[in-house]
Amino acid sequence: MDKRMEDIYENIKKHRLTSDSVFMFHCTMCGDCCRNRDDILLNSKDLFNLAKGLKIAPKDVVEKYCETYPGASSRMPIVRLKPVGFDKHCAFLERNGCAVQAFKPTVCAMFPIGRFRECGKDKPDEINYMFNDPHCGDKREIHTVRGWLSMYGIPENDEFYLKWTNTVETLTASLSKLEKYLKTDTMEKLWTFVYFFLYLNYDAEKEFMPQFIKNSEIVIGNIKNLEDKKGGVI
């Protein structure tokens, strides 16, 4: 483990919370948490919710508000809200408020609480939480993690989040391996295939989870078949 990762892990341990942990935070509607943000990443459910709320297709949300690229280490398709203006504010920031408050991305709804799953075969398949110093607002309100999540309709044991992080972990390992053997143009087609099924192939009129489970199974199944060809050497 390099020094950077050690520092990140130590910070996580220092600020780790349980569902019953108490933290102090009150939003003063200053809008600062929506400025200088080039790190708001969307998972497939976030994109689905935005598409449904805005009444447009997921691909149109991406074209209008996002940018996509392969993750430097994960090799997974990354969908990021594209910052706007000199202060790099979120495209949905309006008069220091959120224009998509009812269906905002999960990372924004949870702020200043973060969550993570410790990956690895011997790690428990559970969600962990941590407090991120918001550098805004004040401390006039006391909350528990459980209460904060319930305010935004986020389950403590979020089935989607666990399946999403497991899917990302599986695909990261497979795509990194395949990248060593596949030609660049083939890898680009594979990346597009993963991106389409994980992020775009959804009907907003139907329930999200069954669609996500089906799409992730299609992606992982095809990737694994490709890995198994000739012992993983394509």
MARLUMSE-955372 format. One record per residue (C-alpha): residue number from 0; residue in three letters; z, y, x. Coordinates in Angstrom, 3 decimals. Example, Ala and Ser with C-alpha at 12.3 -4.5 7.8 and 13.67 -1.06 7.14 Angstrom:
# MARLUMSE-955372
+-----+------+----------+----------+----------+
! pos ! code !       c3 !       c2 !       c1 !
+-----+------+----------+----------+----------+
!   0 !  ala !    7.800 !   -4.500 !   12.300 !
!   1 !  ser !    7.140 !   -1.060 !   13.670 !
+-----+------+----------+----------+----------+
//
This chain:
# MARLUMSE-955372
+-----+------+----------+----------+----------+
! pos ! code !       c3 !       c2 !       c1 !
+-----+------+----------+----------+----------+
!   0 !  met !    0.000 !    0.000 !    0.000 !
!   1 !  asp !   -1.053 !    3.356 !    1.535 !
!   2 !  lys !    1.177 !    6.451 !    1.672 !
!   3 !  arg !   -0.474 !    8.099 !   -1.349 !
!   4 !  met !    0.067 !    5.049 !   -3.549 !
!   5 !  glu !    3.649 !    4.719 !   -2.309 !
!   6 !  asp !    4.319 !    8.340 !   -3.297 !
!   7 !  ile !    2.799 !    7.798 !   -6.747 !
!   8 !  tyr !    4.849 !    4.642 !   -7.298 !
!   9 !  glu !    8.065 !    6.363 !   -6.167 !
!  10 !  asn !    7.366 !    9.247 !   -8.552 !
!  11 !  ile !    6.825 !    6.799 !  -11.407 !
!  12 !  lys !   10.100 !    5.004 !  -10.668 !
!  13 !  lys !   11.957 !    8.311 !  -10.478 !
!  14 !  his !   10.685 !    9.523 !  -13.848 !
!  15 !  arg !   10.465 !    6.208 !  -15.700 !
!  16 !  leu !   11.722 !    6.320 !  -19.291 !
!  17 !  thr !   12.611 !    3.804 !  -21.980 !
!  18 !  ser !   11.865 !    4.255 !  -25.674 !
!  19 !  asp !   15.430 !    5.530 !  -26.154 !
!  20 !  ser !   15.363 !    7.932 !  -23.207 !
!  21 !  val !   16.013 !   11.575 !  -24.004 !
!  22 !  phe !   13.967 !   14.503 !  -22.709 !
!  23 !  met !   13.963 !   18.227 !  -23.440 !
!  24 !  phe !   10.766 !   20.025 !  -24.360 !
!  25 !  his !    9.564 !   22.590 !  -26.878 !
!  26 !  cys !    5.924 !   23.681 !  -27.116 !
!  27 !  thr !    5.630 !   27.490 !  -27.208 !
!  28 !  met !    1.873 !   27.433 !  -27.963 !
!  29 !  cys !    0.987 !   29.123 !  -24.676 !
!  30 !  gly !   -2.101 !   26.931 !  -24.239 !
!  31 !  asp !   -1.414 !   26.442 !  -20.519 !
!  32 !  cys !   -1.488 !   22.637 !  -20.803 !
!  33 !  cys !   -5.137 !   22.968 !  -21.903 !
!  34 !  arg !   -6.215 !   25.136 !  -18.949 !
!  35 !  asn !   -7.177 !   24.068 !  -15.447 !
!  36 !  arg !   -7.738 !   20.588 !  -16.811 !
!  37 !  asp !  -10.453 !   18.457 !  -15.325 !
!  38 !  asp !   -8.440 !   15.262 !  -15.761 !
!  39 !  ile !   -8.523 !   14.561 !  -19.501 !
!  40 !  leu !  -10.029 !   11.075 !  -19.608 !
!  41 !  leu !  -10.952 !    9.435 !  -22.890 !
!  42 !  asn !  -10.612 !    5.767 !  -23.722 !
!  43 !  ser !  -12.831 !    4.201 !  -26.362 !
!  44 !  lys !  -10.333 !    4.832 !  -29.168 !
!  45 !  asp !  -10.051 !    8.515 !  -28.245 !
!  46 !  leu !  -13.823 !    8.841 !  -28.396 !
!  47 !  phe !  -13.950 !    6.960 !  -31.703 !
!  48 !  asn !  -11.286 !    9.233 !  -33.219 !
!  49 !  leu !  -13.066 !   12.382 !  -32.058 !
!  50 !  ala !  -16.376 !   11.123 !  -33.446 !
!  51 !  lys !  -14.799 !   10.246 !  -36.777 !
!  52 !  gly !  -12.878 !   13.509 !  -36.988 !
!  53 !  leu !  -15.857 !   15.660 !  -36.023 !
!  54 !  lys !  -18.169 !   13.571 !  -38.235 !
!  55 !  ile !  -20.676 !   12.929 !  -35.470 !
!  56 !  ala !  -21.662 !    9.838 !  -33.470 !
!  57 !  pro !  -19.713 !    8.901 !  -30.309 !
!  58 !  lys !  -22.826 !    9.574 !  -28.191 !
!  59 !  asp !  -23.014 !   13.096 !  -29.641 !
!  60 !  val !  -19.373 !   13.749 !  -28.732 !
!  61 !  val !  -20.185 !   12.702 !  -25.171 !
!  62 !  glu !  -23.346 !   14.809 !  -24.990 !
!  63 !  lys !  -21.637 !   17.926 !  -26.348 !
!  64 !  tyr !  -18.140 !   17.767 !  -24.856 !
!  65 !  cys !  -17.967 !   15.183 !  -22.058 !
!  66 !  glu !  -19.396 !   13.883 !  -18.842 !
!  67 !  thr !  -19.593 !   10.291 !  -17.625 !
!  68 !  tyr !  -19.553 !    8.710 !  -14.185 !
!  69 !  pro !  -18.475 !    5.477 !  -12.465 !
!  70 !  gly !  -14.839 !    5.510 !  -11.337 !
!  71 !  ala !  -14.539 !    5.784 !   -7.555 !
!  72 !  ser !  -12.142 !    2.843 !   -7.304 !
!  73 !  ser !  -12.359 !    1.163 !  -10.726 !
!  74 !  arg !  -16.202 !    1.210 !  -10.871 !
!  75 !  met !  -15.632 !    1.457 !  -14.618 !
!  76 !  pro !  -17.525 !    3.998 !  -16.727 !
!  77 !  ile !  -15.312 !    7.084 !  -16.995 !
!  78 !  val !  -15.615 !    9.525 !  -19.904 !
!  79 !  arg !  -14.029 !   12.902 !  -19.210 !
!  80 !  leu !  -13.691 !   15.989 !  -21.376 !
!  81 !  lys !  -15.801 !   18.564 !  -19.578 !
!  82 !  pro !  -13.786 !   21.712 !  -18.771 !
!  83 !  val !  -15.168 !   25.072 !  -19.864 !
!  84 !  gly !  -15.160 !   28.527 !  -18.273 !
!  85 !  phe !  -13.617 !   29.985 !  -15.142 !
!  86 !  asp !  -10.158 !   28.735 !  -16.122 !
!  87 !  lys !  -11.471 !   25.215 !  -16.772 !
!  88 !  his !  -10.015 !   25.062 !  -20.272 !
!  89 !  cys !  -10.491 !   22.237 !  -22.736 !
!  90 !  ala !  -13.499 !   22.705 !  -25.010 !
!  91 !  phe !  -11.195 !   22.230 !  -28.009 !
!  92 !  leu !   -8.787 !   25.027 !  -27.055 !
!  93 !  glu !   -8.893 !   27.775 !  -29.689 !
!  94 !  arg !   -6.465 !   30.730 !  -29.660 !
!  95 !  asn !   -3.938 !   28.693 !  -27.660 !
!  96 !  gly !   -4.118 !   25.906 !  -30.255 !
!  97 !  cys !   -5.976 !   22.612 !  -30.505 !
!  98 !  ala !   -9.063 !   22.559 !  -32.719 !
!  99 !  val !   -8.791 !   18.762 !  -32.997 !
! 100 !  gln !   -5.016 !   18.562 !  -33.452 !
! 101 !  ala !   -5.205 !   15.810 !  -36.098 !
! 102 !  phe !   -7.290 !   13.512 !  -33.877 !
! 103 !  lys !   -6.753 !   14.785 !  -30.338 !
! 104 !  pro !   -6.947 !   12.382 !  -27.343 !
! 105 !  thr !   -3.848 !   10.248 !  -26.861 !
! 106 !  val !   -3.009 !   11.723 !  -23.459 !
! 107 !  cys !   -2.885 !   15.167 !  -25.084 !
! 108 !  ala !   -0.854 !   14.008 !  -28.086 !
! 109 !  met !    1.746 !   12.355 !  -25.831 !
! 110 !  phe !    2.136 !   15.329 !  -23.461 !
! 111 !  pro !    4.480 !   15.695 !  -21.581 !
! 112 !  ile !    5.089 !   11.937 !  -21.818 !
! 113 !  gly !    2.809 !    9.596 !  -19.887 !
! 114 !  arg !    2.460 !    5.833 !  -20.152 !
! 115 !  phe !    1.295 !    3.034 !  -17.915 !
! 116 !  arg !    1.149 !   -0.740 !  -17.647 !
! 117 !  glu !    1.986 !   -2.327 !  -14.340 !
! 118 !  cys !   -1.014 !   -4.519 !  -13.609 !
! 119 !  gly !   -0.824 !   -7.925 !  -11.984 !
! 120 !  lys !   -0.403 !  -11.579 !  -12.871 !
! 121 !  asp !    3.376 !  -11.490 !  -12.469 !
! 122 !  lys !    3.871 !   -8.184 !  -14.263 !
! 123 !  pro !    5.162 !   -8.127 !  -17.865 !
! 124 !  asp !    2.531 !   -7.145 !  -20.408 !
! 125 !  glu !    4.467 !   -4.150 !  -21.650 !
! 126 !  ile !    4.094 !   -0.386 !  -21.840 !
! 127 !  asn !    6.179 !    1.850 !  -19.598 !
! 128 !  tyr !    6.756 !    5.568 !  -20.043 !
! 129 !  met !    7.424 !    8.496 !  -17.746 !
! 130 !  phe !    8.142 !   12.216 !  -18.078 !
! 131 !  asn !    5.653 !   14.614 !  -16.497 !
! 132 !  asp !    7.021 !   18.083 !  -15.758 !
! 133 !  pro !    4.897 !   20.243 !  -18.086 !
! 134 !  his !    5.434 !   23.560 !  -16.236 !
! 135 !  cys !    5.152 !   25.256 !  -19.620 !
! 136 !  gly !    7.051 !   25.513 !  -22.895 !
! 137 !  asp !   10.844 !   25.539 !  -22.819 !
! 138 !  lys !   13.772 !   23.140 !  -23.293 !
! 139 !  arg !   14.998 !   24.209 !  -26.721 !
! 140 !  glu !   14.366 !   20.790 !  -28.311 !
! 141 !  ile !   15.751 !   17.347 !  -27.516 !
! 142 !  his !   13.588 !   14.295 !  -28.170 !
! 143 !  thr !   13.602 !   10.569 !  -27.581 !
! 144 !  val !   10.419 !    8.899 !  -26.415 !
! 145 !  arg !   10.409 !    6.801 !  -29.589 !
! 146 !  gly !   10.724 !    9.864 !  -31.804 !
! 147 !  trp !    8.057 !   11.783 !  -29.891 !
! 148 !  leu !    5.554 !    8.939 !  -30.213 !
! 149 !  ser !    6.241 !    8.520 !  -33.925 !
! 150 !  met !    5.496 !   12.207 !  -34.514 !
! 151 !  tyr !    1.929 !   11.549 !  -33.426 !
! 152 !  gly !    1.522 !    8.088 !  -34.931 !
! 153 !  ile !    1.422 !    6.337 !  -31.560 !
! 154 !  pro !    2.921 !    2.807 !  -31.642 !
! 155 !  glu !    5.518 !    1.984 !  -28.988 !
! 156 !  asn !    3.874 !   -1.394 !  -28.472 !
! 157 !  asp !    0.330 !   -0.102 !  -28.793 !
! 158 !  glu !   -1.922 !   -3.154 !  -29.203 !
! 159 !  phe !   -5.015 !   -1.178 !  -28.279 !
! 160 !  tyr !   -3.500 !    0.286 !  -25.107 !
! 161 !  leu !   -2.475 !   -3.164 !  -23.855 !
! 162 !  lys !   -5.913 !   -4.617 !  -24.617 !
! 163 !  trp !   -7.635 !   -1.584 !  -23.102 !
! 164 !  thr !   -5.709 !   -1.728 !  -19.824 !
! 165 !  asn !   -6.245 !   -5.498 !  -19.609 !
! 166 !  thr !   -9.971 !   -4.982 !  -20.200 !
! 167 !  val !  -10.138 !   -2.271 !  -17.530 !
! 168 !  glu !   -8.242 !   -4.459 !  -15.063 !
! 169 !  thr !  -10.580 !   -7.408 !  -15.675 !
! 170 !  leu !  -13.772 !   -5.354 !  -15.459 !
! 171 !  thr !  -12.621 !   -3.455 !  -12.375 !
! 172 !  ala !  -12.237 !   -6.713 !  -10.468 !
! 173 !  ser !  -15.562 !   -8.084 !  -11.702 !
! 174 !  leu !  -17.648 !   -4.940 !  -11.217 !
! 175 !  ser !  -16.268 !   -4.383 !   -7.721 !
! 176 !  lys !  -17.245 !   -7.940 !   -6.832 !
! 177 !  leu !  -20.728 !   -7.747 !   -8.371 !
! 178 !  glu !  -21.426 !   -4.449 !   -6.635 !
! 179 !  lys !  -21.462 !   -6.326 !   -3.335 !
! 180 !  tyr !  -24.355 !   -8.548 !   -4.464 !
! 181 !  leu !  -26.443 !   -6.674 !   -7.007 !
! 182 !  lys !  -29.171 !   -4.172 !   -6.239 !
! 183 !  thr !  -28.482 !   -0.549 !   -7.118 !
! 184 !  asp !  -30.859 !   -0.437 !  -10.096 !
! 185 !  thr !  -29.393 !   -3.673 !  -11.479 !
! 186 !  met !  -25.877 !   -2.325 !  -11.063 !
! 187 !  glu !  -26.856 !    0.851 !  -12.896 !
! 188 !  lys !  -28.164 !   -1.214 !  -15.821 !
! 189 !  leu !  -24.950 !   -3.224 !  -15.852 !
! 190 !  trp !  -22.871 !   -0.046 !  -15.813 !
! 191 !  thr !  -24.913 !    1.306 !  -18.757 !
! 192 !  phe !  -24.357 !   -1.953 !  -20.641 !
! 193 !  val !  -20.574 !   -1.722 !  -20.155 !
! 194 !  tyr !  -20.563 !    1.960 !  -21.108 !
! 195 !  phe !  -22.544 !    1.386 !  -24.304 !
! 196 !  phe !  -20.422 !   -1.459 !  -25.654 !
! 197 !  leu !  -17.016 !   -0.098 !  -24.653 !
! 198 !  tyr !  -17.545 !    3.514 !  -25.705 !
! 199 !  leu !  -20.523 !    4.011 !  -28.004 !
! 200 !  asn !  -21.135 !    0.907 !  -30.110 !
! 201 !  tyr !  -18.871 !    1.828 !  -33.045 !
! 202 !  asp !  -19.264 !    2.572 !  -36.736 !
! 203 !  ala !  -16.846 !    5.349 !  -37.757 !
! 204 !  glu !  -16.823 !    4.013 !  -41.315 !
! 205 !  lys !  -15.271 !    0.731 !  -40.161 !
! 206 !  glu !  -11.871 !   -0.107 !  -38.676 !
! 207 !  phe !  -11.730 !    0.493 !  -34.935 !
! 208 !  met !   -9.765 !   -2.460 !  -33.499 !
! 209 !  pro !  -11.993 !   -5.322 !  -34.710 !
! 210 !  gln !  -14.989 !   -3.475 !  -33.283 !
! 211 !  phe !  -13.253 !   -2.871 !  -29.958 !
! 212 !  ile !  -12.141 !   -6.503 !  -29.641 !
! 213 !  lys !  -15.666 !   -7.733 !  -30.370 !
! 214 !  asn !  -17.250 !   -5.250 !  -27.957 !
! 215 !  ser !  -14.814 !   -6.004 !  -25.134 !
! 216 !  glu !  -15.372 !   -9.751 !  -25.586 !
! 217 !  ile !  -19.138 !   -9.225 !  -25.361 !
! 218 !  val !  -18.795 !   -7.167 !  -22.186 !
! 219 !  ile !  -16.303 !   -9.441 !  -20.426 !
! 220 !  gly !  -18.198 !  -12.588 !  -21.487 !
! 221 !  asn !  -21.497 !  -11.325 !  -20.079 !
! 222 !  ile !  -19.913 !  -10.026 !  -16.885 !
! 223 !  lys !  -18.129 !  -13.337 !  -16.291 !
! 224 !  asn !  -21.359 !  -15.258 !  -16.867 !
! 225 !  leu !  -23.051 !  -13.066 !  -14.307 !
! 226 !  glu !  -20.211 !  -13.664 !  -11.858 !
! 227 !  asp !  -20.432 !  -17.439 !  -12.342 !
! 228 !  lys !  -24.129 !  -17.568 !  -11.512 !
! 229 !  lys !  -24.607 !  -19.384 !   -8.227 !
! 230 !  gly !  -20.900 !  -19.240 !   -7.515 !
! 231 !  gly !  -20.746 !  -15.478 !   -7.859 !
! 232 !  val !  -23.592 !  -14.800 !   -5.415 !
! 233 !  ile !  -26.422 !  -13.250 !   -7.392 !
+-----+------+----------+----------+----------+
//
